[in-house]
Amino acid sequence: MIQSNYNTENNKGKHRTCEDRTIIVHLFNIQEMNYSKISAGIEIHRTTIKGGGS
């Protein structure tokens, strides 16, 4: 089955890109920002970064 309406935009429920993850690691480890500030800056929910149940 071929998906004819393929969408490359980041929508709810999609995985973060390698670039997003690199930015998150940099902001958290190097610039020592907290999860809330990082998530606001890249417009995702803070539990996406933290991992929810950790």
Secondary structure, DSSP 8 states (H G I E B T S, - for coil): ---TT---S--TT----HHHHHHHHIIIIIS---HHHHHHHHTS-HHHHHTS--
